[in-house]
Amino acid sequence: MKKSVMLLLSVLLLPIAVVGDEVKVSDVESEFSIYKVIKATKELKQSINIGFSNLTGNTETMNLNGKYTMAVNRSGYKDRPLEIMFDASAFVSENNDVKDNEEYSANFALEQSIVDKWLTYASIHWLRNKFKNYDNKSSFAVGLGKEIYNDGQHKFKARAGFAYNVQQFTNDQPDEEFMSFNQYMEYTNKLNKISDLYVKLGAFENFEDFSNDYELLVVAGFNFAVAQDISLILEAELNYDNLPPVGFEKTDTKTIVRVGYNF
């Protein structure tokens, strides 16, 4: 079942890549970092993004969202690049003085280049969303990855690793602590000097119930410059949780439009 879902999601993403090539519009673990909108350099690079999003699943609403991203490269193992990344985001909406969506997340990651395009990483992720029944959803992950292909225009990278997870719920459902196996695949297409297409697939599997307790993540979008230091991001996200908190939906989607200031 899980393989079938992953195959279906991959097929669904193919038309997105084709449309991106035709339209020519303008660097994941969401679990790692949904997507690096700015590239790490030796100087600190930061981005502040504000926009709107449409959500379906456990929340059916149009809401405001904001995101902060930073990335920087430092000299690490044997003077090879050590990339440091952090992002934080918020989704909030309110109707008639009643909140109908409120989500906060933060991700911190270290990515160390080692040899022959191989890399190792460590990351911390945190999420709070009572509309998905999560008072605290945290994970602490380590793993290996490799840049499989990079010709300057197309880049494909894969990662796999292990994570210790803590899930605390807003209702009376017992808290959970468990180990998981995480996998991520990222593809980037530099369409032209000002625009990029990106696609990410992710999978998360609980070691205690490998065949039933798993999550799938798909992220696809465009990032393009509209002026100096100003960018526009169009993004779609699908998250499937085969064993969600009791009484909650398995599938959530986000369609996001953000304007970003890079500095």
Secondary structure, 3 states (H helix, E strand, C coil): CHHHHHHHHHHHHHHHHHHHHHHCCCCCCCCCCCCCCCCCCCCCEEEEEEEEEEEECCCCEEEEEEEEEEEEEEECHHHCEEEEEEEEEEEEEEECCEEEEEEEEEEEEEEEECCCCEEEEEEEEEEEEHHHCEEEEEEEEEEEEEEEEECCCEEEEEEEEEEEEEEEECCCCCCEEEEEEEEEEEEEEEEECCEEEEEEEEEEEEHHHCCCCEEEEEEEEEEEEEECCEEEEEEEEEEEECCCCCCCCCEEEEEEEEEEEEC
